[in-house]
Amino acid sequence: MRDGGDRPFVHHNLGIVLQQRGRHAAAVAEFHRASTLDPAFGPARLLAGSSLIALGRPAEALVDLERAVTLMPREIAAHLQLADACERTGRLARLTEAYRAVVALAPDDPEYGYRLGKAYLRLSQQTFERLRAVDPQSARLSQALGQEYVAQGQPQRARLAFEAAAVRDPHLAEVHLALARLHADDGRWEDAAREVALELAVQPTSREALALRARIEAARAARRP
């Protein structure tokens, strides 16, 4: 550089050396200089982001890493570093998007699939808590509670939660469908038919509701003398 080699790749390579020696602040300065000289050079943005994370500055790293994934959309390392920064800053919606991109690039890697599922779970939990804080009487809150009871194998509690959601918002999609499924599983075909009809009134083209209606009608027909 003293001899006139003020070039992007020179600053980038110097940044790599500094990063490897643990001098992350100096490395960031070199990576940013490389990016200034060549704004389309993605690796400098990626490594600047990783050094900023190492410095405990993930919010600043987001700027570089977002640019890195734009410049290198097929570079898994860029999406992984962005996911790391998002997780450290609590940006769960963006974290989920980052892992979705990783899974799309490496669909056969079970580790990335696991991370995406974990990100979805955390986002769901965060959304649930926000909803409960904003409106404890929300129909969506009761619906989410019903879905959790279904996952836990507690159909009676699930039914009560879905019924509460239906009372709070009779036009909320998928609530009557969930109730119809629970009734059908118990062989209460008339109750199931009533609920699936209410679901189809809300969503006339729902494939799941139409398929369940056909199942219910077949079961009712089989019971007729």
NUKOL-898530 format. One record per residue (C-alpha): residue in one letter; x, y, z. Coordinates in steps of 0.5 Angstrom, whole numbers, plus 500, padded with zeros to 3 digits. Example, Ala and Ser with C-alpha at 12.3 -4.5 7.8 and 13.67 -1.06 7.14 Angstrom:
<pts>
A525491516/S527498514/
</pts>
This chain:
<pts>
M500500500/R506505501/D508503494/G502505491/G498499492/D492502495/R487496492/P481493494/F484486495/V490488498/H486491504/H482485504/N488480505/L491485510/G484485514/I485477514/V491477517/L489482522/Q483478523/Q487471524/R491475529/G485477533/R486484531/H479485529/A478492530/A484494525/A481488521/V474491520/A478498518/E481494512/F475490510/H471497510/R477500506/A476494501/S469495500/T469503499/L474501494/D470496491/P463496493/A461490489/F466486493/G462481498/P468477501/A470484505/R463485507/L462478510/L469478514/A467485516/G461482519/S464476523/S470481526/L464486528/I461480531/A467478535/L468485538/G461484541/R458489536/P452485532/A448490531/E453494527/A455487523/L448487521/V449492516/D455489513/L452482513/E446484509/R450487504/A454481504/V448476502/T446481497/L452481493/M453473495/P446470495/R449463494/E454463499/I452459505/A457462510/A454469509/H447467511/L450463517/Q453469519/L447474518/A443469522/D448469528/A448477528/C440476528/E440471534/R445476538/T440482537/G434478538/R431479530/L427473530/A423474524/R430476520/L433470523/T428465520/E429468513/A436467514/Y436460516/R430459510/A436461505/V441456508/V436450508/A434452500/L442452499/A443446503/P436442503/D440435505/D443438511/P439436517/E443441522/Y440447518/G433444518/Y434443525/R436450526/L430453522/G425449526/K428452532/A428459529/Y421458527/L419456534/R422462538/L419466533/S412463535/Q414464542/Q415471541/T409472537/F405469542/E408473548/R407479544/L400477543/R398476550/A401482552/V397486547/D390483548/P390477553/Q383476550/S385475543/A381470539/R388468536/L391467543/S386462544/Q387459538/A394458539/L393455546/G388450542/Q394448537/E399447543/Y394442547/V393438540/A400438540/Q401435547/G395430546/Q390434550/P384434546/Q379436551/R383442553/A384443546/R377443544/L375448550/A381453547/F378453540/E371454543/A373460546/A377462540/A370461536/V366465541/R371471541/D371471533/P366466529/H370468523/L377466525/A380462520/E381454522/V378455528/H372451526/L376446522/A380444528/L374443532/A371439526/R377435527/L377434534/H369432534/A371427528/D376424532/D371422537/G366420532/R361426534/W359426526/E354431527/D358436531/A363435526/A359437520/R356443524/E363445525/V366444518/A360448515/L362454519/E369453517/L367453509/A363459510/V369463512/Q374459507/P369456502/T375453498/S379450504/R382444501/E383441508/A375443510/L373440504/A376433505/L374433512/R367434510/A367429505/R370424510/I364426515/E359425510/A362418508/A362416516/R354419516/A352415510/A355409513/R351410519/R344410516/P340404516/
</pts>
